[in-house]
């Protein structure tokens, strides 16, 4: 899975937000703010990755239990699906 073309991260003051560009502006409603972990995942998803690869990425960066990381990645992917931001 990967992020659809037409979406990028912009920093607005102290916040990282997902911004649609081009035709993506037509379908994107609202705003999506990313925390540090969300930004890492979003950037990793600029190319094709699996859920397991995303989990491994975070597991290598954070001292957190694997079940917590798995739940966080699953939640993030669900939010991206709701906003129709990913290609699977």
Buried (B, 14 or more C-beta within 10 A) or exposed (E): BBBBEBBBBEEEEEEBBBBBEEEBEEEBEEEBEBEEBBBBBBBBBEEEBEEEBBBBBBBEEBEEEEEEBBEBBEEBBEEBEEBEBBEE
